[in-house]
Amino acid sequence: MKKILFGWIVILSTTVIFSQNLKQIKADGIAAVISNEAILHSDIRNMRIQLKEQGLFTDDMDDCKLLEMIMKEKMLISEAKVDTTITKTIRKEDMREQARQQLEYIKMQAGGLEEALKLYNKKTEKELLDEIAEFNYNKELFNAMKRRITENVDITPDEIKKFFENIPEDERPEFSTQVELAQIVIKPKASEEEVERVKEKLKKIKEAILKGETTFRTQAILYSQDPGSRSNGGLYTIDKNTPFVQEFKDIAFSLEEGEISDPFETSFGWHILMVEKIKGRQRDIRHILLIPVIKEKDKEEAKKLLETIKKRIEDGELTFEEAAKSFSEDEETKKRGGLLIDPNTGESLVEAKRLDPKVYSQLIGRNEGDLTDIIEERDPTGNISYKLIKILRKVPPHKADFVKDYAKIAEMALTAKKEKEVDKWIRDKMDQVYIYISDDYKNCKFSLNWPK
């Protein structure tokens, strides 16, 4: 299964870029065109909303600046679409599989398909699925092109120091409250009887398929609980680099064509898997996922265990680090004694306001060394886990300091240098791409000399 199997839509750089039909363009109005892609007035409004939601919007971001950000993104996407070295590795069909998973999550969050269609102003499920897939495709193209342009960009300590010194003291950024956290995670487990029930059901499905009483595709549509592949009869096309969990790939590449596995377990549940076709390094596989039902009793036992662990820590019988290494069921953090790392920066200090609201609310009024209450979390599949968090460090709001905030300043300096490299690339490409800017934005003072 994909590590991102039940992911949700992320924002492409700074704005959501969705495809537009002719009716929408006529009703909305074109702000600009890059190559053959229109930028609508609503795209600029949407960008402002997205930036505000992320806490990235500033007062000096007028419509001209927002439009230029979108134009730069469109330039990279347009170029990526004609770069065969990129389009060979980023395929629309892969984006569609991911979109199916995202759509299931959207439907769950919105309260059903009808509510999801209203939320996104779409008429049919296919229309929304197509739009999510197109968005995913553009996002991957944009990221790939940006990596290509900036792959050789690096920065030295002297450049970082110069970058910081060139920021006027009264304009240096204010960093909001930062925290360093550690966690212990306990996940409710289904009873042995429930696990056996699921395994027996999968065995009976396999037996019926082998007897020719039904097909794998039919049984996947009827019973599989993988929203990303159920409607497609459990079908995935994978190779050894596909980002599925390793246990799943191990089974997929151990079977011969037409062979069906015995039931096996991954972090997502229990599966049976069939290799439908071997195509060189790729394989068409079908699978059926069944998730054992976790009952209220199972949840209560998990929560009670974490409450006991918390009591032992408070009584001094265990340190938090010892408890995390011994009991936590989050494999990534337990080996670090529960320490959380920001995947974007590689740093343990994170801005408190960017945390999940449930976690953030638990930090209010608490200080370094404090433990939170037990926090209940639900992932996109609906599975529950319980968390206990310790505040290891809490850094109050402050103006950027070169020594204390070196890692963040280095990140800012490298980002700025990469943006300059992207701007240089865009300037070099301008005369090779059709660019139109509507009269509404002719008087904008852009950072780049766009043809008007």
C-alpha positions in Angstrom: 0.0 0.0 0.0 1.2 3.5 -0.6 2.7 5.4 2.3 0.5 8.3 1.2 -2.4 5.9 0.6 -5.0 8.0 2.4 -3.4 11.4 1.9 -5.2 14.7 1.3 -4.8 17.5 -1.2 -1.8 19.8 -0.5 -1.4 23.3 -1.7 0.8 23.7 -4.8 3.4 26.2 -3.7 1.1 29.0 -2.8 -2.2 28.5 -4.6 -4.5 25.8 -5.8 -4.3 25.4 -9.6 -7.4 23.6 -11.0 -8.4 23.2 -14.6 -11.0 25.6 -16.0 -13.7 24.9 -18.6 -14.8 27.5 -21.2 -18.0 28.4 -19.3 -16.0 29.2 -16.1 -13.5 31.3 -18.0 -16.2 33.4 -19.6 -18.0 33.9 -16.3 -14.8 34.6 -14.3 -12.6 36.6 -16.6 -8.9 36.0 -17.6 -6.2 37.8 -15.7 -3.3 36.3 -17.7 -2.3 33.4 -20.0 1.0 31.5 -19.8 1.5 29.2 -22.8 -1.9 27.7 -23.2 -3.0 27.9 -19.5 -5.4 30.6 -18.4 -5.1 32.3 -15.0 -8.5 33.6 -13.8 -9.4 36.4 -11.5 -10.7 33.7 -9.1 -7.3 32.1 -9.0 -5.9 35.3 -7.5 -8.7 35.4 -4.9 -8.2 31.7 -4.1 -4.5 32.3 -3.6 -5.1 35.0 -1.1 -7.4 32.7 0.8 -4.9 29.8 0.8 -2.1 32.1 2.0 -4.2 33.5 4.8 -5.1 30.0 5.9 -1.4 29.1 6.0 -0.5 32.3 7.9 1.7 33.3 5.0 -0.3 36.3 3.7 1.3 39.8 4.3 -0.2 43.2 3.9 2.0 44.0 0.9 0.7 41.1 -1.1 -1.6 42.9 -3.5 -3.2 41.3 -6.6 -0.2 42.1 -8.7 2.1 40.1 -6.5 -0.3 37.3 -6.2 -0.7 37.2 -10.0 3.0 37.1 -10.5 3.4 34.2 -8.1 0.8 32.2 -10.2 2.5 33.2 -13.5 5.8 31.9 -12.3 4.2 28.6 -11.3 2.5 28.3 -14.7 5.8 28.9 -16.4 7.4 26.0 -14.6 4.4 23.7 -15.2 4.2 24.6 -18.9 7.9 23.8 -19.4 7.7 20.5 -17.4 4.9 19.3 -19.7 7.2 19.3 -22.7 10.2 17.9 -20.9 10.2 14.2 -21.6 12.6 13.4 -18.8 10.0 14.7 -16.4 6.9 13.3 -18.1 8.4 9.8 -18.3 8.5 9.7 -14.5 5.4 11.7 -13.6 2.4 10.0 -15.2 -1.2 11.1 -15.1 -2.5 7.6 -14.4 -0.5 7.5 -11.2 -2.0 10.8 -10.2 -5.5 9.4 -10.8 -4.9 6.6 -8.4 -3.8 9.1 -5.7 -6.8 11.3 -6.6 -9.2 8.4 -5.9 -7.7 8.0 -2.4 -8.0 11.8 -1.8 -11.6 11.9 -3.0 -12.6 9.2 -0.5 -11.0 11.3 2.3 -12.8 14.5 1.0 -16.1 12.6 1.0 -15.6 11.4 4.5 -14.6 14.9 5.8 -17.5 16.6 3.9 -20.1 14.1 5.0 -20.7 12.3 1.7 -20.4 12.8 -2.0 -23.2 15.3 -2.4 -21.7 17.6 0.2 -18.2 17.2 -1.4 -19.6 18.2 -4.8 -21.2 21.3 -3.3 -18.0 22.2 -1.5 -16.0 22.1 -4.7 -18.8 23.3 -7.0 -18.8 20.2 -9.2 -21.7 18.3 -10.7 -20.4 14.8 -10.8 -17.9 12.6 -8.9 -15.9 12.1 -12.2 -15.6 15.8 -12.6 -14.2 16.3 -9.1 -11.9 13.3 -9.5 -10.6 14.6 -12.8 -9.9 18.0 -11.2 -8.1 16.5 -8.2 -6.0 14.3 -10.6 -5.1 17.3 -12.7 -4.1 19.3 -9.7 -1.9 16.4 -8.5 -0.3 16.2 -11.9 0.4 19.9 -12.0 1.8 19.8 -8.4 4.3 17.1 -9.3 5.3 18.8 -12.5 5.9 22.1 -10.7 8.0 20.4 -8.0 10.0 18.4 -10.5 10.8 21.5 -12.6 11.8 23.5 -9.6 14.1 20.8 -8.4 15.6 20.6 -11.9 16.3 24.3 -12.0 17.7 24.5 -8.4 19.4 21.1 -8.1 22.9 22.6 -8.0 22.1 25.6 -5.8 23.9 25.5 -2.5 24.7 28.1 0.1 27.8 28.8 2.3 27.9 30.1 5.9 29.3 33.4 4.6 26.3 33.8 2.3 23.9 33.0 5.1 25.6 35.6 7.3 25.5 38.2 4.5 21.8 37.4 3.8 20.9 38.1 7.5 23.0 41.3 7.7 21.4 42.7 4.6 17.9 42.6 6.3 17.4 45.9 8.0 17.1 45.4 11.8 13.6 46.8 12.0 12.5 44.4 9.1 14.0 41.2 10.5 11.3 38.5 10.8 9.4 37.8 14.0 9.3 34.1 14.9 6.2 33.0 16.7 6.2 30.6 19.6 8.3 27.5 18.9 8.2 24.2 20.6 10.1 21.0 20.8 7.8 18.0 21.5 8.0 14.3 22.2 5.2 11.8 21.9 4.0 8.4 22.9 1.4 6.8 20.6 -0.8 3.9 21.5 -3.1 2.4 18.9 -6.2 0.3 19.7 -5.9 -3.3 18.5 -8.7 -5.5 17.3 -9.3 -8.6 19.3 -7.8 -12.0 18.2 -11.3 -13.2 17.3 -11.9 -10.2 15.0 -8.5 -10.7 13.3 -9.4 -14.4 12.8 -12.8 -13.5 11.3 -11.1 -11.2 8.7 -8.5 -13.8 7.8 -11.1 -16.5 7.4 -13.2 -14.2 5.1 -10.1 -13.6 2.9 -9.4 -17.3 2.7 -13.0 -18.0 1.6 -12.8 -15.3 -1.0 -9.5 -16.8 -2.3 -11.1 -20.2 -2.4 -14.1 -19.0 -4.4 -11.9 -17.3 -6.9 -9.7 -20.4 -7.4 -12.8 -22.5 -7.9 -13.9 -20.2 -10.7 -17.1 -19.2 -8.8 -16.2 -15.5 -9.0 -13.4 -13.1 -10.1 -10.8 -11.2 -8.1 -12.1 -8.0 -9.6 -15.7 -8.6 -8.5 -14.7 -9.5 -5.0 -12.5 -6.4 -4.7 -15.4 -4.2 -5.8 -17.7 -5.9 -3.3 -15.5 -6.2 -0.3 -12.2 -4.3 -0.4 -11.8 -1.4 2.0 -9.1 0.3 0.1 -10.9 3.4 -1.3 -8.1 4.1 -3.8 -8.5 0.9 -5.7 -11.9 -0.7 -4.8 -13.9 0.9 -7.7 -11.1 -0.3 -10.1 -11.4 -3.9 -8.9 -8.4 -3.6 -6.6 -6.0 -2.8 -9.5 -2.6 -1.1 -9.1 0.3 -1.0 -11.5 3.5 -1.0 -9.5 7.3 -1.4 -9.7 9.9 -1.8 -7.0 10.2 1.9 -6.6 6.4 2.5 -6.1 5.9 4.1 -2.6 3.9 1.2 -1.2 4.7 -0.3 2.2 7.5 -2.9 1.9 5.5 -5.9 3.2 3.0 -5.3 0.3 5.7 -5.0 -2.3 7.5 -8.1 -1.0 4.4 -10.2 -1.6 3.7 -8.6 -4.9 7.1 -9.5 -6.3 7.2 -13.0 -4.8 4.2 -14.3 -6.8 4.0 -15.6 -10.3 1.5 -14.4 -12.8 -2.0 -15.5 -11.9 -1.0 -16.6 -8.4 -3.0 -15.4 -5.3 -1.3 -14.9 -1.9 -2.5 -16.1 1.4 -3.8 -13.4 3.8 -1.0 -11.1 5.0 -0.9 -8.1 7.2 0.4 -4.5 6.7 -0.1 -1.4 8.8 -3.4 -0.8 6.8 -5.0 -4.1 7.6 -5.2 -7.6 6.1 -4.9 -8.4 2.3 -4.9 -11.0 -0.3 -3.1 -10.1 -3.5 -3.0 -11.5 -7.1 -0.5 -10.8 -9.8 -2.5 -10.2 -12.9 0.3 -9.4 -15.4 4.0 -9.1 -15.3 5.3 -6.4 -17.7 9.0 -6.3 -17.4 9.9 -4.3 -14.2 6.2 -3.5 -13.7 3.3 -5.6 -12.4 -0.4 -5.2 -12.7 -1.7 -6.5 -9.3 -5.1 -6.7 -7.7 -5.6 -6.8 -3.9 -8.4 -6.9 -1.4 -8.0 -5.1 1.9 -10.1 -5.9 5.0 -9.7 -3.9 8.1 -10.5 -5.6 11.4 -13.2 -3.8 13.4 -11.9 -2.1 16.5 -14.6 -2.1 19.2 -15.2 0.4 22.0 -13.6 -2.0 24.4 -10.4 -2.1 22.4 -10.3 1.7 22.4 -10.9 1.9 26.1 -8.0 -0.6 26.8 -5.6 1.4 24.6 -6.5 4.7 26.3 -6.2 3.1 29.7 -2.8 1.8 28.9 -1.6 5.3 27.9 -3.1 6.8 31.1 -1.1 4.2 33.1 2.1 5.1 31.3 1.4 8.7 32.0 1.0 8.0 35.7 4.2 6.0 35.9 6.1 9.0 34.3 4.5 11.5 36.7 5.4 9.3 39.6 9.0 9.2 38.4 9.1 5.4 37.8 9.8 5.9 34.1 11.3 8.8 32.1 9.3 9.9 29.1 12.1 8.8 26.8 12.2 5.3 28.3 8.4 5.0 28.0 8.5 6.1 24.4 11.2 3.6 23.4 9.4 0.8 25.3 5.7 1.4 24.6 5.1 3.9 21.7 3.7 2.4 18.5 4.9 5.2 16.2 8.0 3.5 14.7 9.5 6.7 13.4 9.6 8.6 16.8 10.0 5.8 19.3 13.6 5.2 18.4 14.3 8.9 19.2 12.6 8.6 22.6 9.5 10.1 21.1 11.2 13.3 19.7 9.2 14.9 16.8 11.1 16.2 13.8 9.7 18.7 11.3 10.1 16.8 7.9 10.4 20.1 6.0 13.4 21.5 8.0 14.8 18.4 9.7 14.7 20.5 13.0 13.0 19.5 16.2 11.8 23.1 16.9 8.5 23.8 15.2 6.2 26.8 15.1 3.4 26.1 17.5 0.7 27.7 15.3 1.4 25.2 12.5 0.6 22.2 14.7 -2.6 20.3 14.6 -5.3 22.4 16.4 -5.9 19.5 18.9 -2.2 19.5 19.9 -1.9 23.3 19.8 -4.8 23.8 22.2 -3.1 21.4 24.7 0.0 23.6 24.8 -1.8 26.7 25.9 -0.9 27.4 29.6 1.6 24.6 29.7 5.4 25.0 30.1 8.6 23.1 29.4 8.5 19.7 31.0 4.7 19.5 31.2 2.7 16.6 29.8 -0.6 17.1 27.9 -3.8 15.3 28.5 -4.4 12.1 26.4 -5.2 13.3 22.9 -7.4 11.2 20.6 -6.6 11.4 16.9 -8.3 9.9 13.9 -6.5 9.3 10.6 -8.1 9.7 7.1 -9.2 6.0 7.3 -11.1 6.6 10.5 -8.6 4.7 12.6 -8.1 6.1 16.1 -4.8 6.5 18.0 -4.1 8.0 21.4 -1.2 10.4 22.1 0.6 11.7 25.1 2.9 14.7 24.4 5.7 16.2 26.5 6.9 19.8 26.0 10.7 19.5 25.9 11.3 23.2 25.0 9.2 26.2 24.5 10.7 29.3 22.8 8.6 32.5 23.2 8.0 34.9 20.2 11.1 36.8 19.4 12.8 38.8 16.6 15.2 36.6 14.5 18.6 36.0 16.2 21.5 34.9 14.0 22.9 32.4 16.5 19.7 31.1 18.1 17.8 30.9 14.8 20.6 29.9 12.5 18.9 26.8 11.0 15.8 28.8 10.1 17.8 31.7 8.7 19.9 29.3 6.7 16.7 27.8 5.3 15.4 31.3 4.4 18.7 32.2 2.7 18.8 29.0 0.7 15.1 29.5 -0.3 15.9 33.1 -1.4 18.8 31.9 -3.5 16.8 29.2 -5.2 14.0 31.7 -6.0 16.6 34.0 -7.7 17.7 31.0 -9.8 14.1 30.3 -10.7 13.6 34.0 -11.6 16.7 33.9 -13.8 15.4 30.7 -15.6 12.0 32.4 -16.2 13.7 35.5 -17.7 15.7 33.3 -20.1 12.5 31.5 -21.1 10.1 34.5 -21.5 10.7 35.0 -25.2 10.0 31.3 -25.9 6.5 31.2 -24.3 3.3 32.9 -25.2 2.4 35.4 -22.4 -0.7 37.6 -22.2 -1.6 39.9 -19.3 -5.0 41.5 -19.3 -5.5 45.3 -19.2 -6.5 45.1 -15.5 -2.9 44.3 -14.6 -1.0 46.3 -17.2 0.1 48.8 -14.7 1.4 46.3 -12.1 5.0 46.7 -11.0 6.2 43.1 -11.3 9.5 41.9 -10.0 10.2 40.5 -13.5 9.9 42.3 -16.8 6.9 40.4 -18.1 6.0 41.3 -21.7 2.7 43.3 -21.7 
